[in-house]
Amino acid sequence: MWYVYIVKCNDGSFYTGVTNNIDGRLKRHNTGRGAKYTRRKRPVTLVYAEKFPNRSAAQSREAEVKSYSREGKQKLIAGVAQW
């Protein structure tokens, strides 16, 4: 399984990524070995995850989620439908 995930950084910003191992990826983010963006914004907290059958589908959804405004990401996290 592959996942699109959103973490909330310690400064309140969001980071969206894709992985096949959420626990491992969160550990990498929180030890400074994850994305460059999150290295200086630790600790991060998982606030959203969505499951996909393959990497391609997850990456397509990741691109879509990354195009959302901050408000759009907050709605997604809260469970409000995106149109």
Secondary structure, 3 states (H helix, E strand, C coil): CEEEEEEECCCCCEEEEEECCHHHHHHHHHCCCCCHHHHCCCCCEEEEEEEECCHHHHHHHHHHHHCCCHHHHHHHHHCCCCC
